[in-house]
Amino acid sequence: MTSTEVETAAREQYNAVGDTNWSQTEIMRLIYAACLDMARKSLCIEDVFSASTVASQQEYSYPTNVISIKRVTYEGARLEKITFKEDDYLTGRNQATTATGTPTHYAEFNNTIYLRPTPAAVGTLKVFAYVEPQAVTTTSTLEIPTLFHMDLVDFVLSRMYAKDKDFNSAQYFQGMWDKHVIEARKYVRIKSKGDSFAAVQDEEQLGQVGVGYIR
């Protein structure tokens, strides 16, 4: 569905086609609010970003609109996420070290990715992330997965009824929306498993990257 189709569906259910009590701009903002809410609570929008590293530069800003990072790679190799305490171990408690090499680890703080070791040369840094949607307009392509597009209508209706002070109906459609978000969370969990059966992974059996001290 397009954003205008979601708007039309909401107006038709509310018998408000052509009603100026809700401008098109207002409805678009409600659709955007719904997309933000679902993206934040279910992490249903995914994206991959690529950037070139700079020799001797350790810090790299998050790509725009990233909510949470799933995976980071450097030149195709997965980087292991570490805490700053683990970074202290790698650097012998010398966080300001200027040692360079091929990054094998990363830490994150304040929407910034810290590579360790600091890249010695230009390379491709790729970030796999869950992201928030762009603002919705009448010409937007909705980034929420298509199977949840009709669910957006219930969010819009809840706000329309609330504006008319029909709080019982507003609460009903809010409850419907809350159920849709739960279903979206389930969808993301199932999708992430792919063709694998659910199982607890033993960290000791997974490949780990060890580099010793970084001076």
Buried (B, 14 or more C-beta within 10 A) or exposed (E): BEBBEBBBBBBEBBEBEEEEEBEBEBBBBBBBBBBBBBBBEBBBBBBEBEBEBBEEEBEBEBBEBBBEBEEBBBEEEBBBBBEEEBBEEBBEEEEEBEBBBBBBBBBBEEEEBBBBBBBBEEBEBBBBBBBBBBEBBEEBEBBBBEEBBEBBBBBBBBBBBBEBEEEEBBEBBBEBBBEBBEEBBEBBEEEEEEEEEEEEEEEEEEEEEEBEEBE
